[in-house]
Amino acid sequence: MSVKGIDAQEVLLQLKSLLFDNIDLEKKSLLLSVASIAFNPTAWNIVARNEYTNKTITRAFGGNAKYGCYFLALMIFSFGMLRDHLYQQALLEQPKQAILPAEYATIVPAALFGLGQLFVVTSTWQLGVTGTFLGDYFGILMDARVEGFPFNVLRDPMYVGSTMCFIATALWYERPAGLLISLYVYIVYLIALRFEGPWTDMIYSKRAAEQKKAKSS
């Protein structure tokens, strides 16, 4: 099958060769990177749900939910930095292969990384520390849904922006293995959202029901 002179099957074969012929599965750094990517959203979802139910971190900070949330924010940020470091180290030990034409090899990843960071930073700015780092599980709820940029163009701009940065890094270092890892990152995020979304909706629905009950009494 071809489209305007392009053999789609040949393109797919070249893409498959680019990705799967340039990944070294025996490198421990690759396994560490993959493990850290899965660990972060999984661990924080477990910790946050425990906090909502048992208030473990809040009690550790003398009942101050905001301090507890700040502590969790510091942990999430720190482990995120570690994850990024492990990803970079994994890429450096993977086979190098040109992915983009030379004239785009710098500008495309730089632009992609910049846009990804824009989504991440503006999301954090809009939500604030407690809104970004699971404050709702501590009982610190936002007054209204954030609808400004970047939430007016993307439903989950922080996860999308983070994935874009992973892809950009793979392109910058010219490591095809990084593209597969980036796909894995996005899948992990999608799975995390399947758990986070309904739970967060439940928290806000419960507050709305309590407020309605209070007004009617």
Kinemage of the C-alpha trace (Angstrom):
@kinemage 1
@onewidth
@group {chain A} dominant
@subgroup {mainchain}
@vectorlist {calphas} color= white
{ca met a 1} P 0.000 0.000 0.000
{ca ser a 2} L 1.298 3.414 -0.908
{ca val a 3} L 0.130 7.001 -0.480
{ca lys a 4} L 1.264 9.468 -3.145
{ca gly a 5} L 4.418 7.524 -3.870
{ca ile a 6} L 5.100 6.642 -0.222
{ca asp a 7} L 5.194 2.938 0.529
{ca ala a 8} L 3.461 2.736 3.914
{ca gln a 9} L 4.671 -0.792 4.535
{ca glu a 10} L 8.262 0.220 3.879
{ca val a 11} L 7.907 3.194 6.238
{ca leu a 12} L 6.575 0.907 8.973
{ca leu a 13} L 9.446 -1.522 8.461
{ca gln a 14} L 11.982 1.285 8.694
{ca leu a 15} L 10.297 2.629 11.819
{ca lys a 16} L 10.282 -0.824 13.383
{ca ser a 17} L 13.963 -1.248 12.558
{ca leu a 18} L 14.810 2.188 13.953
{ca leu a 19} L 13.122 1.489 17.277
{ca phe a 20} L 13.688 -2.183 17.949
{ca asp a 21} L 17.158 -2.569 16.427
{ca asn a 22} L 18.486 0.258 18.567
{ca ile a 23} L 17.551 -0.834 22.061
{ca asp a 24} L 19.782 -2.773 24.413
{ca leu a 25} L 17.541 -4.636 26.842
{ca glu a 26} L 20.497 -5.959 28.823
{ca lys a 27} L 21.454 -2.566 30.251
{ca lys a 28} L 20.527 -2.280 33.937
{ca ser a 29} L 20.143 1.468 33.527
{ca leu a 30} L 17.207 0.848 31.172
{ca leu a 31} L 15.475 -1.374 33.721
{ca leu a 32} L 16.059 1.177 36.486
{ca ser a 33} L 14.584 3.922 34.339
{ca val a 34} L 11.511 1.892 33.448
{ca ala a 35} L 11.017 0.922 37.100
{ca ser a 36} L 11.288 4.522 38.318
{ca ile a 37} L 8.763 5.686 35.712
{ca ala a 38} L 6.211 3.156 36.948
{ca phe a 39} L 7.058 3.702 40.604
{ca asn a 40} L 6.270 7.410 40.824
{ca pro a 41} L 2.567 7.586 39.879
{ca thr a 42} L 1.882 4.203 41.496
{ca ala a 43} L 3.484 5.128 44.815
{ca trp a 44} L 1.924 8.582 45.014
{ca asn a 45} L -1.541 7.234 44.266
{ca ile a 46} L -1.176 4.699 47.072
{ca val a 47} L 0.221 7.284 49.491
{ca ala a 48} L -2.474 9.822 48.592
{ca arg a 49} L -5.331 7.378 49.029
{ca asn a 50} L -3.939 6.306 52.371
{ca glu a 51} L -3.716 9.955 53.354
{ca tyr a 52} L -7.333 10.568 52.410
{ca thr a 53} L -8.473 7.574 54.454
{ca asn a 54} L -6.069 7.566 57.417
{ca lys a 55} L -4.462 11.054 57.454
{ca thr a 56} L -1.078 9.441 58.124
{ca ile a 57} L 1.071 12.317 56.867
{ca thr a 58} L -1.186 14.984 58.349
{ca arg a 59} L -0.933 13.370 61.799
{ca ala a 60} L 2.846 13.174 61.402
{ca phe a 61} L 2.837 16.969 61.011
{ca gly a 62} L 0.728 17.591 64.073
{ca gly a 63} L -2.558 17.738 62.210
{ca asn a 64} L -1.396 20.417 59.738
{ca ala a 65} L -2.667 19.234 56.354
{ca lys a 66} L -0.865 21.976 54.429
{ca tyr a 67} L 2.543 21.069 55.874
{ca gly a 68} L 1.822 17.421 55.102
{ca cys a 69} L 0.976 18.290 51.507
{ca tyr a 70} L 4.147 20.372 51.181
{ca phe a 71} L 6.160 17.412 52.450
{ca leu a 72} L 4.554 15.105 49.873
{ca ala a 73} L 5.165 17.738 47.177
{ca leu a 74} L 8.862 17.753 48.078
{ca met a 75} L 8.995 13.966 47.886
{ca ile a 76} L 7.190 13.840 44.535
{ca phe a 77} L 9.429 16.561 43.087
{ca ser a 78} L 12.602 14.859 44.364
{ca phe a 79} L 11.669 11.454 43.006
{ca gly a 80} L 10.686 13.120 39.742
{ca met a 81} L 14.180 14.570 39.458
{ca leu a 82} L 15.646 11.144 40.197
{ca arg a 83} L 13.415 9.585 37.527
{ca asp a 84} L 14.608 12.148 34.971
{ca his a 85} L 18.243 11.506 35.900
{ca leu a 86} L 17.813 7.746 35.542
{ca tyr a 87} L 16.145 8.281 32.170
{ca gln a 88} L 19.027 10.409 30.944
{ca gln a 89} L 21.576 7.860 32.158
{ca ala a 90} L 19.651 5.064 30.460
{ca leu a 91} L 19.635 6.944 27.162
{ca leu a 92} L 23.373 7.521 27.258
{ca glu a 93} L 23.939 3.764 27.469
{ca gln a 94} L 21.627 2.972 24.557
{ca pro a 95} L 22.668 2.802 20.867
{ca lys a 96} L 22.827 6.164 19.126
{ca gln a 97} L 21.103 6.570 15.784
{ca ala a 98} L 20.014 9.668 13.892
{ca ile a 99} L 16.238 10.005 14.119
{ca leu a 100} L 15.550 13.333 12.430
{ca pro a 101} L 17.186 14.959 9.397
{ca ala a 102} L 20.253 16.961 10.434
{ca glu a 103} L 18.559 20.331 9.850
{ca tyr a 104} L 15.808 19.421 12.367
{ca ala a 105} L 17.889 17.432 14.864
{ca thr a 106} L 18.283 20.399 17.219
{ca ile a 107} L 15.339 22.699 16.623
{ca val a 108} L 12.600 20.062 16.866
{ca pro a 109} L 13.585 18.578 20.250
{ca ala a 110} L 14.326 22.045 21.643
{ca ala a 111} L 10.900 23.337 20.585
{ca leu a 112} L 9.177 20.178 21.813
{ca phe a 113} L 10.932 20.367 25.177
{ca gly a 114} L 10.112 24.062 25.520
{ca leu a 115} L 6.436 23.475 24.782
{ca gly a 116} L 6.319 20.526 27.155
{ca gln a 117} L 7.877 22.571 29.939
{ca leu a 118} L 5.410 25.371 29.214
{ca phe a 119} L 2.528 22.983 29.815
{ca val a 120} L 4.087 21.643 33.015
{ca val a 121} L 5.054 25.022 34.483
{ca thr a 122} L 1.790 26.782 33.622
{ca ser a 123} L -0.194 23.851 35.020
{ca thr a 124} L 1.673 24.167 38.302
{ca trp a 125} L 1.163 27.932 38.296
{ca gln a 126} L -2.576 27.574 37.757
{ca leu a 127} L -3.053 24.847 40.348
{ca gly a 128} L -0.577 26.028 42.958
{ca val a 129} L 1.488 23.677 45.110
{ca thr a 130} L -1.436 22.008 46.879
{ca gly a 131} L -3.481 21.731 43.698
{ca thr a 132} L -0.590 20.186 41.810
{ca phe a 133} L 0.631 17.801 44.471
{ca leu a 134} L -2.510 15.958 45.549
{ca gly a 135} L -3.744 18.512 48.052
{ca asp a 136} L -7.335 17.330 47.580
{ca tyr a 137} L -6.411 14.063 49.304
{ca phe a 138} L -5.404 16.166 52.303
{ca gly a 139} L -8.748 17.934 52.295
{ca ile a 140} L -7.306 21.042 50.617
{ca leu a 141} L -9.778 21.502 47.803
{ca met a 142} L -9.898 24.147 45.107
{ca asp a 143} L -12.861 26.516 44.987
{ca ala a 144} L -13.554 25.961 41.298
{ca arg a 145} L -12.279 23.997 38.316
{ca val a 146} L -9.294 25.644 36.628
{ca glu a 147} L -10.201 26.563 33.072
{ca gly a 148} L -7.369 28.899 32.018
{ca phe a 149} L -4.335 27.982 29.929
{ca pro a 150} L -3.182 25.260 29.568
{ca phe a 151} L -6.341 23.546 30.806
{ca asn a 152} L -8.364 25.250 28.078
{ca val a 153} L -6.360 23.390 25.402
{ca leu a 154} L -5.531 20.094 27.131
{ca arg a 155} L -7.361 18.009 29.718
{ca asp a 156} L -4.162 16.754 31.365
{ca pro a 157} L -1.471 19.257 30.336
{ca met a 158} L 1.011 18.218 33.011
{ca tyr a 159} L 1.100 14.599 31.887
{ca val a 160} L 1.126 15.569 28.204
{ca gly a 161} L 3.881 18.124 28.794
{ca ser a 162} L 5.974 15.611 30.725
{ca thr a 163} L 5.631 13.046 27.930
{ca met a 164} L 6.676 15.664 25.374
{ca cys a 165} L 9.833 16.322 27.412
{ca phe a 166} L 10.669 12.607 27.416
{ca ile a 167} L 10.282 12.489 23.633
{ca ala a 168} L 12.314 15.670 23.191
{ca thr a 169} L 15.147 14.248 25.284
{ca ala a 170} L 15.204 11.068 23.186
{ca leu a 171} L 15.376 13.141 20.004
{ca trp a 172} L 18.070 15.439 21.411
{ca tyr a 173} L 20.357 12.555 22.362
{ca glu a 174} L 19.371 10.616 19.206
{ca arg a 175} L 18.399 7.499 21.140
{ca pro a 176} L 15.534 5.587 19.482
{ca ala a 177} L 15.131 3.590 22.705
{ca gly a 178} L 13.979 6.809 24.316
{ca leu a 179} L 10.982 6.951 21.987
{ca leu a 180} L 9.845 3.538 23.202
{ca ile a 181} L 10.365 4.635 26.800
{ca ser a 182} L 8.337 7.782 26.072
{ca leu a 183} L 5.479 5.643 24.767
{ca tyr a 184} L 5.725 3.606 27.950
{ca val a 185} L 5.615 6.841 29.989
{ca tyr a 186} L 2.401 7.908 28.292
{ca ile a 187} L 0.801 4.491 28.886
{ca val a 188} L 1.764 4.650 32.575
{ca tyr a 189} L 0.204 8.118 32.798
{ca leu a 190} L -2.997 6.922 31.138
{ca ile a 191} L -3.253 4.080 33.650
{ca ala a 192} L -2.609 6.478 36.527
{ca leu a 193} L -5.375 8.770 35.269
{ca arg a 194} L -7.803 5.844 35.288
{ca phe a 195} L -7.307 5.746 39.060
{ca glu a 196} L -6.779 9.435 39.811
{ca gly a 197} L -9.703 10.836 37.839
{ca pro a 198} L -12.598 8.915 39.440
{ca trp a 199} L -11.084 9.271 42.922
{ca thr a 200} L -10.705 13.032 42.581
{ca asp a 201} L -14.242 13.306 41.195
{ca met a 202} L -15.481 11.383 44.231
{ca ile a 203} L -13.738 13.788 46.623
{ca tyr a 204} L -15.294 16.856 45.023
{ca ser a 205} L -18.691 15.209 44.644
{ca lys a 206} L -18.642 14.375 48.336
{ca arg a 207} L -17.854 17.995 49.200
{ca ala a 208} L -20.641 19.226 46.963
{ca ala a 209} L -23.098 16.855 48.638
{ca glu a 210} L -21.982 18.011 52.095
{ca gln a 211} L -22.352 21.665 51.130
{ca lys a 212} L -25.806 21.033 49.707
{ca lys a 213} L -26.829 19.226 52.870
{ca ala a 214} L -25.493 22.066 55.028
{ca lys a 215} L -27.487 24.669 53.074
{ca ser a 216} L -30.710 22.682 53.291
{ca ser a 217} L -30.440 22.120 57.044
